[in-house]
């Protein structure tokens, strides 16, 4: 979203709980929406929740790469985001 809007920061990093895709990570579709829905899905269908988390991590990595292509300095936080994919 930020990349598509033309936003270009000097430096980009991530700070997510990518090491725990079920209990520590919230898929992007729940940001600005209903965290209650995310919590309910986590309890009722953990496999689906993990799938959504992994897809969100994929989009996150793509955004980091796109920022790098546009000239931003990009580094990860050491949370294993890249190895989750």
C-alpha positions in Angstrom: 0.0 0.0 0.0 2.7 2.5 1.0 4.8 1.4 -2.0 1.9 1.8 -4.4 1.2 5.3 -2.9 4.7 6.4 -3.8 6.0 6.6 -0.3 9.8 6.2 -0.2 11.4 6.1 3.2 15.2 6.4 3.6 15.4 3.3 5.8 12.9 0.4 6.1 12.9 -2.5 8.6 10.3 -4.8 10.1 9.4 -5.5 13.6 6.9 -8.4 13.6 6.4 -11.6 15.5 7.1 -13.7 12.5 8.5 -16.5 14.6 5.0 -17.3 15.9 2.5 -17.1 13.1 -0.4 -18.3 15.3 -0.1 -16.5 18.6 2.2 -13.6 17.9 1.4 -12.5 14.4 -1.8 -10.7 13.2 -2.5 -11.0 9.4 -2.7 -7.7 7.7 -6.3 -8.0 6.7 -7.3 -7.4 10.4 -5.4 -4.1 10.7 -7.8 -1.3 11.0 -10.6 -3.8 11.3 -11.7 -6.3 13.8 -9.1 -7.8 16.0 -11.9 -9.8 17.6 -12.4 -11.6 14.3 -8.7 -12.5 14.2 -8.8 -13.8 17.8 -11.9 -15.8 17.0 -10.4 -17.4 13.8 -7.2 -18.2 15.8 -9.3 -20.2 18.2 -11.7 -21.8 15.7 -9.5 -22.5 12.8 -5.8 -22.2 13.6 -4.7 -23.7 10.3 -6.6 -21.0 8.3 -5.2 -18.3 10.6 -1.6 -19.6 10.0 -2.4 -19.6 6.2 -3.5 -15.9 6.4 -0.4 -15.1 8.5 1.9 -16.7 6.0 0.3 -14.8 3.1 0.6 -11.6 5.0 4.3 -12.3 5.6 4.7 -12.9 1.9 3.2 -9.5 1.1 5.3 -7.9 3.8 8.5 -9.3 2.3 7.4 -8.2 -1.2 6.9 -4.6 0.1 10.4 -4.7 1.7 11.9 -5.8 -1.7 9.9 -3.1 -3.5 11.2 -0.4 -1.2 14.7 -1.6 -1.8 14.2 -1.4 -5.5 13.1 2.2 -5.1 16.3 3.0 -3.3 15.4 2.6 0.4 17.9 0.9 2.7 16.2 -2.3 3.9 17.1 -4.7 6.7 15.3 -7.2 8.7 14.9 -7.1 12.5 16.2 -10.6 13.0 12.8 -12.2 13.5 13.0 -14.8 10.8 10.5 -13.1 8.5 12.3 -14.1 5.4 12.8 -17.7 6.3 9.0 -18.2 7.1 8.2 -18.2 3.4 
